[in-house]
Structures are given as structure tokens and as C-alpha cells.
Amino acid sequence: MNIYSHLPSAPEALRLSKSLLRSFLGPRSTPAENQPTPIEFDVHINSDTGFFPPQPLARLTGPFEIWESALDEAKENLVLGDNDWDASKTQAGVEWRARVASVSTPPLSTSQSILTCHQWSVINTDGLQNLRQQQRAHMVLAWILSYYVHSMPPSTTSDDIIIPRSIAVPLVTVSNALRIAPILTFADTVLWNWELIDRTLPVTIDNMLFHTFSGTDDERNFYVTSARAELGGVEMLRIFNDYQNLPNVNDLTSISKTARDLNKLAGVIDQLTEVIKGVRAVVDPHVFYWEVRPWFEGSQSRGPDEPKWIYEDCAASDTVDLSGPSAGQSSVMHALDIFLDIDHKLKERRAPAPSSENKRSDTGFMERMRRYMPGKHRDYLTHLAASSRPIRALAIQSPAIREPYDAAVTALKKLRDQHIRIACLYIVSMSRTTPPAGCGCPVSAMMEKLEQERAADKAAAKGPSRGTGGNELALLLKAGRDATRRAMIKDN
């Protein structure tokens, strides 16, 4: 074997030597000292759960059992308010909402009420003794809130929707303690909404049981796909942690490790893209759009002219974050953006220049979505963003890691390309369809109104599709994809 044939040529060797020398002489970094550990931010990279709690949240007991019971009853008996095919379900919703709101209801003339929860009072949340109990309380109350609003029959007026104090006051109180929005969030539908199928086995995606509003496998599979992406992102969190804890990012050993980890990061992102793509095999777009997604809508999520939600005995709703859950609230994706220095707010001069559509998009959306995350997770993102050793700046000045960095950014751009395709299929395209026969969800009133709008003005049918938080979806997703592309060093 001729070992010399495997050695680099003289020009290649010289180029490699110069590259390593420039890397070695590159920007000086601050040695990692007294770095907080991820566990301080309720991030679990050692137990492989990441932003998930390491164990399912236990049911609340004592005075809070009334919330748990009401949620159980809602899951069994309530349907979307536009349902007009099952009178018993409609009556069940009337009774349940009345009890939750602590108002009297006329007795049923034909049968006794099937609901057992007693009329509520405002429960003091001081008895929630730890973080996990507070998280459970937020999840239960946020689900109850969505059941309360979305099981209402469609209103023929533009009156605002009053959220009774029995829900609003404890939800706002526990939300303030957790520093999270007082509404259904990504954490409530994915991170906290599960239990173990087999308590003797570890926490894995195959051992997690998710609860649903619609009772459909499609909704459950939607949560499973989101959870699979979150758990798959734990390896990314380890890469970020390793980089932050390098004694010095400029020595040859650290440069080599960083390059390897960036290549590994690109591979993890590719795997997440496949997870996202896999939703098409397990979630029917019609079922998602017509039977699942309506439960996620927040205040004015169909537009600023829609009725607002007013929280009784709480702060003015105009000052409260009341959008619905969104994939944009995934902390692991925000962490990836921060680590790779993706400029969603268009503050940096990068190539190619933002398009006119990019500039028209909601550049503050990603930052606003962080208010819907648990406060400790938001602290983690703040800590990551405050790094004295930003990876993109290092890659610009250290040729040995430029290509691996660009590979990770390219992988993230491909993920966002796939996300746009999924959003177009599940939301944009479905917004132009009629609901499947017999779905029993918001059909009559909403579709009649939509047809009237189309008849009055054909342009209304071409209006922008909105996310559950009321954003113009296609414009927003394309802007995120373009901002990602702009981070690539070879274009700058």
C-alpha cells in the first residue's frame, strides 16, 4: 500500500495549514466559566426529554380536583359549537359551561344531567406547591378554556366572549407564576399533555399517550409528530451545551470538535425534516383543518374584526397574549435559530436582500411567540442568545468551520421548505375546501358566512390564510425560510 497516495497534495496541504492557522489565530473567546446547567432552565438533556418534563404531570388533587373532573367530562361530552347533528351533545355543552361559569341552568325535561361537576367558585392557587403542579394547573385550565369557548354555538352578534372568573382568575394567576400566556399553548398540547402507557418503561415516543379535543387519531398523531420532533431535538441541545462549555473555542481541538458537531447538527435537522414530512401519512388534512384546528384558535385568530375574549376580573385583554398554540412556540426550534444566528427581525445586512414580501411579514412573530413558552424555557433562550461566542461570527473568521456551519443552515432551510409545503397542504389549501361529510364540526354557520363573503366580493376568497394566532401564514413562513437562507456565509 502506498501511503503517500493518501496524503494531500502540496497546494492542498498548504491551504489546509493556512485554514487551521487562521482558525487558531481567529477571534479570542471568553473561556466558559460558571455556565448554568440546562437543568436550571427545566431543560433535561441527560434524561433525553429536553423541554418535556422527565415524567408526566400528576393529576391535581384536593380543591383542584374539580378542574380535573370538569376536563374529564368535557372530553367525554363536548363537541365544537357548530355541531348541529347531536342535540344531546349540544345540551351537555350548555350544562357544562353553566356549571363552570357558576350560573344556574334550566333542568332537562327528558332526563337528568349527565354531568357531575359542581358549580365553581374562584379557587385560590396558593395550594399549588411546586412547578409541576403549576404546569398541570395551566394545562387543565387552558384546555377547559378552549372547551368553554369553542363548544359555544356560533354567535349571531359581534359581542365579545366573556371568560368567567372561575376560569380566568386562576388561569391568569398560575400563568403569571409560570411566566406563560394565559391561554392554550404548545406546552399545553404537547409538552405537558401526555401520560405513560406503561409506567414501568422509560419516557419514549412509543410509550406516551396524548389526549385530544376531537377524539380522532389524526389529532393524536399530530401531537405525536410534534413530540417526536421535540425529542429528536434533544441531541441539538447537547451540541449547543457542549459548544457553550468549551474552555476555548479557538484551539485546534475545539475547532475540530465544533466542525464535527455542526455536521452532526445538520444530520439531526435532516432527521427532523423527515419527521415533519411524516405527518402526511398519519394526519388527514381535512380532519385536521375542520375537526382539530378550530379547537386551537385564540382570541381574534380569524382576524382583528372578530369578537375578543374578555377575562372577567382580570387585566384588559388588549394587554394579554391570547393567540392559540403554534409550532412557532417550540422552544427547541427557537434554540436552533438562536444558535445559528437566524435574523428573523431583519436587523443585519445579509444577502440576498429581503424581498418586499419579507418586509411586509410580521418580523416580530418569533419573538412574540416566546411569550407563549414557559418562563424557564424562555430564560434558556435568553441565556443562549447572550453567548459571548456566537457560532456564526466564529464561522466567518474560522475557515475550518464555515462549510459545516453552512451545511447546518442549509439543512434548516430545507426543513422550513418542508414546513411551507405542509402548511400549504393542511391550512392554505384546506381553507378553500368544504368540510368532509358528517364531520360534525364548524360547518353551517361558518361556511354560510364564507359563501356570502365570496358572493359579495370574489377577492375575499383569495385573502390570506391565517395561523391559529391570526398571522398571515404563507407570508410568515416564507419570510422565515428566507431569513434562514440569509444566514449562509458563502452568500455573504
Sequence and secondary structure as in RCSB ss.txt:
>XXXX:A:sequence
MNIYSHLPSAPEALRLSKSLLRSFLGPRSTPAENQPTPIEFDVHINSDTGFFPPQPLARLTGPFEIWESALDEAK
ENLVLGDNDWDASKTQAGVEWRARVASVSTPPLSTSQSILTCHQWSVINTDGLQNLRQQQRAHMVLAWILSYYVH
SMPPSTTSDDIIIPRSIAVPLVTVSNALRIAPILTFADTVLWNWELIDRTLPVTIDNMLFHTFSGTDDERNFYVT
SARAELGGVEMLRIFNDYQNLPNVNDLTSISKTARDLNKLAGVIDQLTEVIKGVRAVVDPHVFYWEVRPWFEGSQ
SRGPDEPKWIYEDCAASDTVDLSGPSAGQSSVMHALDIFLDIDHKLKERRAPAPSSENKRSDTGFMERMRRYMPG
KHRDYLTHLAASSRPIRALAIQSPAIREPYDAAVTALKKLRDQHIRIACLYIVSMSRTTPPAGCGCPVSAMMEKL
EQERAADKAAAKGPSRGTGGNELALLLKAGRDATRRAMIKDN
>XXXX:A:secstr
  GGGGS  HHHHHHHHHHHHHHHTS       S   GGGGT BTTTT BTS SS      GGGHHHHHHHHHHH
HH   TT  S HHHHHHHHHHHHHHTT      SSS  S          GGG  SHHHHHHHHHHHHHHHHHHHH
TS   SS   EEE HHHHHHHHHHHHHHTS SS  HIIIIISSEEESSTTS   GGGEEE  SS  HHHHHHHHH
HHHHHHHTHHHHHHHHHHHT S TTSHHHHHHHHHHHHHHHHHHHHHHHHHHTHHHHS HHHIIIIIGGGG  TT
TT TTS  EEETTSS GGGS      GGG HHHHHHHHHHT  TT  S  SS   HHHHHS TTHHHHHGGGS H
HHHHHHHHHHT SS HHHHHHH GGGHHHHHHHHHHHHHHHHHHHHHHIIIIITGGGS   TT  SS HHHHHHH
HHHHHH GGGGGS  B TTS BHHHHHHHHHHHHHTT GGG 
